[in-house]
Structures are given as structure tokens and as C-alpha cells.
Amino acid sequence: MMPVPAAAGETSGSRAVLEPFVDAAVAAEFMSMPRRRLLDLVRRGIIPGYPLGQGRRRTWRFRLSDLSNYVLSAGTHPQARDKIRLAVSRDGGRHV
């Protein structure tokens, strides 16, 4: 994790820590799924991600804490459950 520069009047002991962004390969490994599947899910808005760039070919970045929180809440959050059901029905259950 990378420290944030201290603001005026802040001491170094109170600096916030930023979580680094990771690329799709690292995020896919963390999620135990193929990279292409992860990218498909993020493009459809099913899992959280941060697009960089404009147009069709975007580069995506992820925070592992966002992915972890998504997985932990997917079982209880109604909107997440609906998105997962929709993804499974479209894919015939092959990848989710």
C-alpha cells in the first residue's frame, strides 16, 4: 500500500494509506476465474471495476477489497443476487 502525502498540519503517523489498483490478471487470480470471464462481468456491470480510457477498448483496474466486499455481499444483497441470476441464465450456468 502506498502512503498519501501528508496534508498541511498532519503528522506522518496520521497519514492515510491508499489501496493499490491491480490489473485484470491479478483480479482474476484473486477471484479464481479466467481473466476473460472477469472482464465480461465487469463490462456488464456485475462486478466492480474502474475503466481507464474511452471507447470500446478500455483498460480496467480493480481493488481487491471491492471484489472481496462484492463476493461477501452477493449472497445477501438482493441487487447482486439478481445480477448473478441474470448472468447465470444468459450463460447457461457455464461460468458463474
C-alpha positions in Angstrom: 0.0 0.0 0.0 1.2 3.5 -0.8 1.2 6.3 1.7 -0.6 9.5 0.8 1.4 12.7 1.2 0.6 14.5 4.4 -1.6 17.5 4.2 -0.7 20.7 5.9 -0.7 20.2 9.7 -0.9 16.4 9.5 1.8 14.3 11.2 3.3 11.4 9.4 1.7 9.0 11.9 -1.8 10.0 10.8 -1.3 9.6 7.0 -3.9 7.6 5.2 -2.9 4.5 3.2 -4.2 4.0 -0.4 -5.0 0.6 -1.6 -3.3 0.0 -5.0 -5.2 -0.8 -8.1 -4.5 -4.2 -9.8 -4.9 -5.3 -13.4 -7.3 -7.8 -14.7 -4.8 -10.7 -14.4 -4.3 -10.2 -10.7 -8.0 -9.6 -10.1 -9.0 -12.7 -12.0 -6.5 -14.8 -10.0 -7.9 -13.4 -6.8 -11.4 -14.2 -7.9 -10.4 -17.7 -9.1 -11.8 -17.2 -12.6 -10.4 -16.7 -16.1 -9.3 -13.2 -17.0 -11.8 -13.1 -19.9 -14.7 -14.0 -17.6 -13.7 -11.3 -15.1 -13.6 -8.7 -18.0 -17.0 -9.9 -19.3 -18.6 -9.5 -15.8 -17.1 -6.0 -15.2 -18.2 -4.8 -18.7 -21.8 -5.9 -17.9 -21.7 -4.1 -14.5 -21.9 -7.2 -12.5 -18.7 -6.8 -10.5 -16.9 -3.5 -9.5 -14.1 -2.2 -11.7 -12.6 1.1 -12.8 -12.3 1.7 -16.5 -9.4 3.8 -17.9 -9.7 5.4 -21.3 -12.6 6.0 -23.7 -14.2 3.9 -26.5 -14.5 0.2 -26.9 -11.1 -0.9 -25.8 -10.8 0.1 -22.2 -8.2 -0.9 -19.7 -9.7 -2.0 -16.4 -8.3 -1.7 -12.9 -9.6 -3.3 -9.7 -9.3 -3.0 -6.0 -9.2 -6.4 -4.3 -11.2 -5.0 -1.3 -14.0 -4.1 -3.7 -14.0 -7.6 -5.2 -13.9 -9.2 -1.8 -16.8 -7.0 -0.5 -18.8 -7.8 -3.6 -18.4 -11.5 -3.1 -19.2 -11.3 0.6 -22.3 -9.2 0.0 -23.5 -11.1 -3.1 -25.2 -13.7 -1.0 -27.3 -11.2 0.9 -27.7 -8.1 -1.3 -30.9 -8.5 -3.5 -29.5 -6.5 -6.4 -26.3 -8.5 -6.5 -28.3 -11.8 -6.4 -30.4 -10.6 -9.3 -27.4 -9.7 -11.4 -25.8 -13.1 -10.7 -29.0 -14.9 -11.6 -29.2 -13.0 -14.8 -25.6 -13.7 -15.7 -26.1 -17.4 -15.0 -29.3 -17.6 -17.1 -27.6 -15.8 -20.1 -24.6 -18.2 -19.9 -26.5 -21.3 -19.1 -24.5 -21.6 -15.8 -21.2 -22.3 -17.5 -19.1 -19.6 -15.9 -20.7 -18.2 -12.7 
